Amino acid sequence: MITSPERPHVYYDCDYTLVRPTEGTPVNSITFEGCSWEYNSNLVDEIKHSKARGHVVVVWSQGGSAWAHKVVEALGITDLVDVCIAKPSWFADDKPAEEILDSTRLFYREF
């Protein structure tokens, strides 16, 4: 069993959040897995700020933990990310998600 530190945790999604496939060469692009990917530099900056605030940084992907790890490596942020996991399929709690993650904790940033 893994016991995570008792600090605030922040979770970042990979596909179409941190990176998205692209054609051409946008300003913020990386190439890995044989494709060109645009990365969200604003969100990478948010990860840097989260880590600086002492948060546990988790990156997840519906593509699984190995894919999340590849994205983190390609972005060069392995020193900022504590855990790579698969995106949760379900969760069980005594409170609805909207109560756990109220509007002050929900964060959405487009490319």
C-alpha positions as CSV (number, residue, x, y, z in Angstrom):
1,M,0.0,0.0,0.0
2,I,1.2,3.5,-0.8
3,T,0.5,6.2,1.8
4,S,0.6,9.7,0.4
5,P,1.9,12.7,2.4
6,E,-0.6,14.7,4.4
7,R,-0.4,17.7,2.2
8,P,-2.8,19.2,-0.4
9,H,-3.0,17.1,-3.5
10,V,-3.6,18.6,-7.0
11,Y,-4.5,16.4,-10.0
12,Y,-3.8,17.2,-13.6
13,D,-5.1,15.4,-16.7
14,C,-2.9,14.6,-19.7
15,D,-4.8,14.4,-22.9
16,Y,-6.4,17.6,-24.2
17,T,-5.4,19.3,-20.9
18,L,-1.6,19.1,-20.6
19,V,-1.0,18.0,-24.2
20,R,-3.0,17.5,-27.4
21,P,-1.9,16.2,-30.8
22,T,-1.2,18.9,-33.3
23,E,-0.3,19.3,-36.9
24,G,2.3,21.9,-37.9
25,T,4.6,23.4,-35.3
26,P,2.9,25.5,-32.7
27,V,5.0,27.7,-30.3
28,N,4.7,25.1,-27.5
29,S,5.3,21.8,-29.1
30,I,7.2,18.6,-28.3
31,T,7.6,15.4,-30.3
32,F,7.3,12.0,-28.8
33,E,5.7,8.7,-29.6
34,G,6.1,9.6,-33.3
35,C,3.7,12.6,-33.1
36,S,3.9,16.3,-32.6
37,W,2.1,17.5,-29.4
38,E,1.1,20.9,-28.4
39,Y,1.5,21.5,-24.7
40,N,-0.3,23.8,-22.4
41,S,2.4,26.1,-21.1
42,N,0.0,27.8,-18.7
43,L,-0.8,24.5,-17.1
44,V,2.8,23.5,-16.9
45,D,3.4,26.8,-15.0
46,E,0.5,25.9,-12.7
47,I,2.2,22.6,-12.0
48,K,5.4,24.5,-11.1
49,H,3.4,26.8,-8.8
50,S,1.6,23.8,-7.2
51,K,4.9,22.1,-6.4
52,A,6.4,25.4,-5.0
53,R,3.4,25.6,-2.7
54,G,4.2,22.2,-1.3
55,H,1.3,20.3,-3.0
56,V,1.5,16.7,-4.0
57,V,1.3,16.8,-7.8
58,V,-0.5,13.9,-9.5
59,V,-0.8,13.5,-13.2
60,W,-3.4,11.1,-14.6
61,S,-4.6,9.9,-17.9
62,Q,-7.4,7.8,-19.3
63,G,-4.7,6.2,-21.3
64,G,-3.2,4.8,-18.1
65,S,-0.3,5.5,-15.7
66,A,2.4,4.5,-18.2
67,W,1.0,7.1,-20.7
68,A,0.9,9.8,-18.0
69,H,4.5,9.0,-17.2
70,K,5.5,9.4,-20.8
71,V,3.8,12.7,-21.1
72,V,5.5,13.9,-17.9
73,E,8.9,12.8,-19.1
74,A,8.4,14.4,-22.6
75,L,7.5,17.7,-20.9
76,G,10.6,17.5,-18.7
77,I,8.7,17.9,-15.5
78,T,9.5,14.6,-13.7
79,D,11.0,16.6,-10.8
80,L,7.7,18.3,-10.3
81,V,5.3,15.3,-10.4
82,D,5.0,13.0,-7.5
83,V,2.7,10.3,-8.9
84,C,1.3,9.2,-12.3
85,I,-1.9,7.3,-12.3
86,A,-4.7,6.1,-14.5
87,K,-7.7,8.4,-14.5
88,P,-10.3,7.2,-12.0
89,S,-13.3,5.4,-13.4
90,W,-15.4,5.7,-10.3
91,F,-15.1,7.1,-6.8
92,A,-17.0,6.4,-3.6
93,D,-17.5,9.0,-0.9
94,D,-20.2,10.1,1.5
95,K,-20.3,13.5,-0.3
96,P,-21.0,14.4,-4.0
97,A,-18.0,15.5,-6.1
98,E,-19.4,19.1,-6.2
99,E,-19.2,19.3,-2.4
100,I,-15.7,17.8,-2.2
101,L,-14.4,20.0,-5.0
102,D,-16.4,23.2,-4.6
103,S,-16.0,26.0,-7.0
104,T,-12.9,27.3,-5.2
105,R,-11.1,24.0,-6.0
106,L,-12.3,23.2,-9.5
107,F,-9.9,24.5,-12.1
108,Y,-10.3,24.4,-15.8
109,R,-7.9,26.0,-18.2
110,E,-8.2,25.8,-22.0
111,F,-5.3,25.8,-24.3
